[in-house]
Amino acid sequence: MFEIKFLLLLAVLAAGAVGGAIPLWRGGAGQGRFLGLGNAMAAGVFLGTAWIHMLPDAAEAWGQLGWRYPMAYLLAAFGFILMLLFEHVLLPDSAHEVVHAPSNERFAHLREHGRGAFTAYAVLVALSVHSLLAGLALGAQPDLAGALVIFLAIMAHKSIGGFALGVSLVRNRMPMRRAWSLLALFAVATPLGILVGAGVGETLEGRGRVVFEAAFLALAAGSFAYVATLDILRDEFLEPGGRWSKWLLVLLGTGLMGAIARWV
């Protein structure tokens, strides 16, 4: 199982790196409509994964441990609130302004106001927190089918997220060395989580392992719901035009994860 997770790790790393590298190589050309529609599809996949797969699996695991308290739902809510803390409370005002700019305009303020490398890296850390949690959940997942479901959701968002990051860096004329550094930080966040989750899961045994797996599955479910709603859909549906197409893609992504639940 660890070998399979390592292969998934490499695929996720490639998705983030290639997604961001394409606009860096092409100069950000031809990205607008693709970025919005891809984001909408990824949001639907995230919602379906969180609510149809991860949260029920976490609740079942806590039930097997003998918990009658809805611990999975509490931890999912905490995961949502934790993302809110990282993205809206802990960030300095300069970094907060960049994180919550439209995805294809992030880092504009860094260029216009001459803000330094610290702010740029703070932004990427904030954007990568949920990737780390998702990686932990995938790494901790003991069941291959469950791991593949989380993997599909991560791939959908990682490639689009990397593409959006690359477009933003190109549009705002970020120096190329820093642009590649920021992309690398984004790309490795999820693989790092997978390594940690798989490593800890392998060292734990019995009840402790189940608690670890159930806890991070629930936390990641909350972070998936946060990213889909407050990160992606809020921005995409504020943009003029294409709302019907985006809504249908959200429905399609969620429905796809619902259909997969029939077989896993």
C-alpha positions in Angstrom: 0.0 0.0 0.0 2.9 2.4 0.8 4.3 1.8 -2.7 0.9 2.7 -4.3 0.7 5.9 -2.2 4.2 6.8 -3.4 3.1 6.5 -7.0 0.0 8.7 -6.2 2.4 11.2 -4.5 4.5 11.4 -7.7 1.3 11.9 -9.8 0.1 14.8 -7.5 3.6 16.4 -7.6 3.6 16.3 -11.4 0.0 17.7 -11.6 0.9 20.7 -9.5 4.2 21.3 -11.2 3.0 20.9 -14.8 -0.2 22.8 -14.2 1.8 25.8 -13.0 4.6 25.4 -15.5 2.3 25.6 -18.6 1.5 29.3 -18.2 5.1 30.0 -17.2 6.3 28.5 -20.5 3.4 29.9 -22.6 3.3 33.3 -21.0 -0.2 32.8 -19.6 -1.9 32.9 -23.0 -5.4 31.5 -23.6 -6.2 30.8 -19.9 -9.3 32.8 -18.9 -12.3 30.7 -19.7 -10.5 27.4 -19.1 -9.4 28.5 -15.6 -12.9 29.5 -14.6 -14.6 26.3 -15.9 -11.9 24.1 -14.5 -12.2 25.7 -11.1 -15.9 25.1 -11.1 -15.5 21.5 -11.9 -12.8 21.1 -9.3 -15.1 22.7 -6.7 -17.9 20.1 -7.4 -15.4 17.3 -7.1 -14.2 18.7 -3.8 -17.7 19.0 -2.5 -18.7 15.5 -3.5 -15.5 14.0 -2.1 -15.9 15.8 1.3 -19.6 15.1 1.8 -20.2 11.8 0.0 -16.9 10.0 0.7 -14.6 11.5 3.4 -17.1 12.6 6.1 -19.2 9.4 6.0 -16.0 7.3 6.1 -14.7 9.3 9.1 -18.0 9.0 10.9 -18.0 5.2 10.3 -14.5 4.9 11.7 -15.4 6.8 14.8 -18.4 4.6 15.2 -16.2 1.5 15.0 -14.1 3.0 17.8 -17.2 3.1 20.0 -17.8 6.9 19.9 -21.4 7.8 20.1 -20.5 11.5 20.0 -20.4 12.9 16.4 -16.7 13.4 16.5 -16.2 13.3 12.7 -18.6 16.2 12.2 -17.0 18.2 15.0 -13.5 17.7 13.4 -14.8 18.6 10.0 -16.2 21.8 11.3 -12.9 22.4 13.1 -11.1 21.8 9.8 -13.3 24.4 8.1 -12.6 26.9 10.9 -8.9 26.1 10.9 -8.8 27.1 7.2 -10.6 30.3 8.1 -7.9 31.0 10.7 -5.0 30.5 8.3 -6.5 32.5 5.4 -8.3 35.4 7.2 -6.8 35.8 10.6 -3.1 34.8 10.8 -2.1 36.4 7.5 -0.6 39.9 7.5 -2.8 42.4 5.8 -0.5 42.6 2.8 -0.6 38.8 2.3 -4.3 38.6 3.0 -5.0 41.1 0.2 -3.1 38.9 -2.2 -4.6 35.6 -1.2 -8.2 36.9 -1.7 -7.6 38.6 -5.0 -9.1 36.8 -8.0 -7.1 33.7 -8.8 -5.7 35.1 -12.0 -4.7 38.4 -10.4 -2.9 37.1 -7.2 0.5 38.7 -6.7 -0.5 41.9 -8.5 -0.1 43.9 -5.3 3.3 42.5 -4.7 4.5 43.9 -8.0 2.6 47.2 -7.7 3.6 48.0 -4.2 7.1 46.4 -4.1 6.3 44.0 -1.3 9.1 41.5 -0.6 9.7 37.8 -0.8 8.4 37.2 2.7 4.8 38.2 1.7 5.0 36.1 -1.4 6.0 33.0 0.5 3.4 33.7 3.3 0.7 33.7 0.5 1.9 30.4 -0.8 2.0 28.8 2.7 -1.6 29.9 3.2 -2.7 28.5 -0.2 -0.9 25.3 0.5 -2.3 24.5 4.0 -5.4 22.7 2.7 -3.1 20.8 0.3 -1.1 19.6 3.2 -4.2 18.5 5.1 -5.5 16.7 1.9 -2.2 14.9 1.6 -2.3 13.8 5.3 -5.8 12.4 4.7 -4.7 10.5 1.6 -1.5 9.2 3.3 -3.5 8.1 6.3 -6.2 6.4 4.3 -5.8 2.6 4.8 -8.3 1.6 2.1 -7.1 1.7 -1.6 -10.5 2.7 -2.9 -10.8 5.5 -0.4 -7.3 6.7 -1.2 -8.1 6.8 -4.9 -11.2 8.9 -4.4 -9.2 11.5 -2.4 -6.5 11.3 -5.1 -8.9 12.1 -7.9 -10.2 15.1 -6.0 -6.6 16.3 -5.2 -5.6 15.9 -8.9 -8.6 17.9 -10.1 -7.7 20.8 -7.8 -3.9 20.6 -7.8 -3.6 20.9 -11.6 -6.1 23.8 -11.8 -4.6 25.5 -8.7 -1.1 25.2 -10.2 -2.4 26.6 -13.5 -4.0 29.6 -11.7 -0.9 30.2 -9.8 1.3 30.1 -12.9 -1.1 32.5 -14.8 -1.0 34.9 -11.9 2.7 34.9 -11.7 3.1 35.5 -15.4 0.4 38.2 -15.6 2.0 40.1 -12.8 5.5 39.8 -14.1 7.0 38.0 -11.1 10.7 37.5 -11.5 11.2 34.0 -13.1 13.5 32.6 -10.3 10.9 33.6 -7.6 8.0 32.3 -9.8 9.6 28.8 -10.0 10.3 28.9 -6.3 6.7 29.7 -5.4 5.4 27.0 -7.8 7.8 24.4 -6.2 6.5 25.3 -2.7 2.9 24.9 -3.9 3.7 21.6 -5.8 5.4 19.9 -2.8 2.7 20.7 -0.1 0.4 17.8 -0.9 3.2 15.2 -1.4 4.7 16.2 1.9 1.3 15.6 3.6 1.1 12.2 1.9 4.5 11.2 3.2 3.8 12.3 6.7 0.3 10.7 6.7 1.6 7.4 5.3 4.6 7.4 7.6 2.6 8.0 10.7 0.0 5.5 9.7 2.6 2.8 9.1 4.1 3.4 12.6 0.8 3.3 14.5 -1.0 0.1 15.3 -4.5 -0.9 16.5 -6.8 1.8 17.9 -4.2 4.6 17.7 -4.0 4.1 13.9 -7.7 4.2 13.4 -8.0 7.4 15.5 -5.3 9.0 13.4 -6.9 8.0 10.1 -10.4 9.0 11.2 -9.2 12.4 12.6 -7.4 13.5 9.5 -10.1 12.3 7.2 -12.6 14.4 9.0 -10.3 17.5 9.2 -9.6 17.2 5.5 -13.3 16.9 4.7 -13.8 20.3 6.4 -10.9 21.8 4.5 -12.2 20.4 1.2 -15.6 22.0 1.9 -13.9 25.3 2.8 -11.8 25.4 -0.4 -14.8 24.5 -2.6 -17.0 27.2 -1.1 -15.0 30.2 0.3 -12.0 29.8 -2.0 -13.3 28.7 -5.4 -17.1 29.2 -5.7 -17.2 32.6 -4.0 -14.6 34.0 -6.5 -15.9 32.2 -9.6 -19.6 33.3 -9.3 -18.6 36.9 -8.6 -17.1 37.0 -12.1 -19.5 38.1 -14.9 -20.6 35.6 -17.5 -20.6 31.9 -17.7 -22.5 31.3 -14.5 -24.8 28.6 -16.0 -21.8 26.7 -17.4 -20.0 26.9 -14.1 -23.0 25.8 -12.1 -23.5 22.8 -14.4 -19.8 21.9 -14.0 -20.2 22.1 -10.2 -23.2 19.8 -10.5 -21.3 17.5 -12.8 -18.3 17.3 -10.5 -20.4 16.5 -7.4 -22.5 14.0 -9.4 -19.4 12.3 -10.6 -18.2 11.7 -7.0 -21.7 10.5 -6.1 -21.6 8.0 -9.0 -18.2 6.8 -7.8 -19.7 6.1 -4.4 -21.8 3.3 -6.0 -18.6 1.3 -6.6 -16.3 2.1 -3.7 
